[in-house]
Amino acid sequence: MSGPGDPVAVKAALRARFLARRLERPAAERAAAAEAVAGVLLPGLAGAGTVAAFVPDPTEPGHGRLPAALASLGARVLLPVIPARGRDLGWAEDTGRFGPGRYGLMEPVGPRLDATALRDADVVVVPALVVDRAGIRLGRGGGTTTVPSRMPARTPSSSRWPSTTRSSTNCRPRRTIDRWTRS
């Protein structure tokens, strides 16, 4: 039986609230956010040899801009491929071409790499619905970015709307990988 303090219920309520906020944002604000995300991330990633990131959906900061901006660094850019079953992401190098993947998310077209390819990343940029001031990230709940054995030793960075930093998410990390630094 779950109650108001149940972590699963708390996370579900936060996800619903922040997804609703994303959908309310006008197209012009989303486009400006895409430019802002690129502007903030690129200087900090200069010199990275391999960057693992994601292809933002239309509601996420960076949509239409993030993979190309990262490629402009001259770095090898790895993008996720969600498997037909399970949660261990596959990866592919960004070729600039995308096709529909699982859940309707866009993914790179080209040769696939297995989950261990993420170990080559100098930095990992992950999507986040909300990040609290302690650096605890709340994603969409699919679990694909919470596989600690696949993560590099370096600290990941999150991409999220600026208004989604909270003093507390009231969520405890399931695993140590749920603790992220703010970018």
N, C-alpha and C positions, 0 to 999 in steps of 0.2 A: 504494500500500500504506500503510495507516495503522498507527501504533504508539501506545504509551501517551502520548506527548507530542503526538499529533495533536490540534489544536484542535477539530476536528469531533467526535472521540471524547471529548475532555474535556467539551465542552459537552453531548453526549448523555448522558454518565454523570451530570453534575450535574443535568440536567433530570430524568432518571429518579429520582434520589435525592430531589430536592425535591418532585416531584409525588407520590411515594409518601408522603412526610411529610405533605403536605396531606391526602391521603385518610385518613390515620390520625387526624386531629383530630376529636374528638367534636363533635356539633352545638352543645352549650352553649359550647364554646370558640370555635367559628366565629361564633356570635351575639355573644359578647363582643368578638371581634375586629372585627366590623362596627361596633359602637358605638365602639370605640377608634379605628378608622381615621377615622370621621367626626369624633370629638372632636379628633384631632390635625390633620386637614386643614382643617377649617372656620375656625379662627382665622387661619391663615396665608393663607387665600384671601379673607378679608373684603375687599370693595372691588373684587374682580375683576369686570370687565364681562362677559367670556366665558371660560368654563372648558370645556376639552375633557377628557373623562374616558372611562370605559368602564363597561360593565355587568358587574360581577364574576360569575363562574360560582360554583356552590355551594362550590367549594373555595378560592376567593380571598377575602382579607380585604376586607370591605366588602359582601359578598353580602347582598342584600335591603335595603341601607341607603344605599349610596353615591350613586346618582343623585338620590334624594329629598333627601338631606342637602345635596348641592350646590345643588339647586334652591331650598332654603330660604335660600340666600344672596341670592336675588334676581337672581342672575347668569343670563345666557343659558348653557345647558349643551348642549354638543355631544357626541353619542355616536356611536361608530363603527358603520358598516355594512360588513361584509366582503363584497366583491364575489363574484359567482358564479365568476368566474375572475380571476386576477391577484392582486396584493397591494396596490394602491393603494386605501386605505380611502375609502369614501364617508362622509358624515356626515349626521346628522339632529338637529334640535333635540329635546331631551327634552320629551316631552308627558306623561310619567308612564305611558304605555301601551307595552307591549313584546310582541314576537312572536318566534318562533324564526327564526334566521338560519342562515347557513352554519356548519358544524361543530356545529350544535345550540346555538350561543350565542344569547342573547337580544339583540335589537336594538330600537331605538325604532321605533314605528309612526308614520308621518307622512311628509311631503314629504322628499325626499332632496336633499342638497347635495353638490356635487362635492368632490374632495380639497382644493381650494384653500380651502375654508371653514375649515380648520385655521389658516390664517394670521391669522384674526380672534381667535384665542384669546390671552388674557392669560397663561394658565397651562395646562399640559397635565399631566394625571395619568395615568400609564401603569401597567399591571400589570407585576410583576416576580416571577420565581421566586426570584431571589437577586440581591443587590447587594453588591459588595465595598466595602471601606473607601475605595477610590479613586473610588467612584461608578460603576463599570462594572456595568451592568445585564445580566442574562441573562434573556431571556424564553423563550417556548415554542418559538421557532425558526421561526415562520411568516413573519417578515420584515415584517409589516404596520406595525410601529411604528418601522421603521428607514428611512423615506423622508425624507432630510434636506431635500429641496427643499420639502416641505410643512410643515415645522415652523416655528413662530414663533421670533423671536429670543430670547424669554425662556427661562429654564431650566426644563425639565420636572421633575416630581416623581414618585417611584415609590410604588406601594402594594404592600406585601409583608408577610409574616409577620415579626415582630421577630427571630425566630431564624434568619432567612435573610440576615443580614449576615455576610459572611465577610471574613477578612483578605485573601484573594485568590481570585478566581474562576479564576485561571490562564487566562483568556480574553482575547484581545486584541480590541478593538473592530474590527468590520468597517468601520464608518464612524464619523465623529465623533459621530453622533447616538446611538451606543451608550454614550456617556459621560453619565451623569446625576448630578445632585446628590442626596444623600440628603435625605429629608424628615424 
